[in-house]
Amino acid sequence: MKTLIFARSTLITEGIAGSSVLVHNGLLFVTLFITPEMVGYSLGSFVFTRKPTKRMRK
């Protein structure tokens, strides 16, 4: 079972490295696989909250 995380400010520790978690982005939960390189960062750094804009052509 994957862990649900609502707080995007949660720091990634060595204990959860190698697992996958569900992080809330404000609208829905996004699956995030934690790698050892991510340790020390916050979960919100890897989950986007806004939809990318499409550029209009002239």
C-alpha positions in Angstrom: 0.0 0.0 0.0 1.3 3.5 -0.9 1.5 6.2 1.7 -0.8 9.2 1.2 1.0 12.5 2.0 -0.9 15.8 2.0 1.9 18.1 3.2 4.2 19.0 0.3 6.7 20.5 2.7 7.6 17.0 4.2 11.3 16.3 4.0 12.5 13.2 2.3 14.6 11.0 4.6 16.7 7.9 4.1 13.9 5.8 5.6 11.5 6.3 2.7 14.1 6.1 -0.1 13.4 3.3 -2.5 9.6 3.4 -1.9 6.7 5.1 -3.7 4.3 7.6 -2.1 1.2 9.5 -3.2 1.6 13.2 -2.8 -1.3 15.6 -3.0 -0.9 18.5 -5.5 -4.0 20.4 -4.6 -6.3 18.6 -7.0 -5.3 14.9 -6.9 -2.7 12.5 -5.7 0.5 12.1 -7.8 2.6 8.9 -7.5 6.2 9.7 -6.7 9.0 7.1 -6.6 11.7 8.2 -4.0 15.3 7.7 -5.1 18.4 8.1 -2.9 19.3 11.3 -4.8 16.1 13.0 -3.5 17.0 12.7 0.2 17.1 16.1 1.9 14.6 17.8 -0.5 11.0 18.4 0.2 8.3 16.4 -1.6 6.8 19.5 -3.1 9.9 20.0 -5.2 9.0 17.0 -7.4 5.2 17.5 -7.7 3.8 20.3 -9.9 0.7 22.1 -8.8 0.0 24.1 -12.0 -0.8 22.9 -15.5 1.8 23.9 -18.1 0.6 26.7 -20.4 0.3 26.2 -24.2 1.9 28.9 -26.2 -0.3 30.6 -28.8 1.0 30.9 -32.4 0.5 34.0 -34.3 
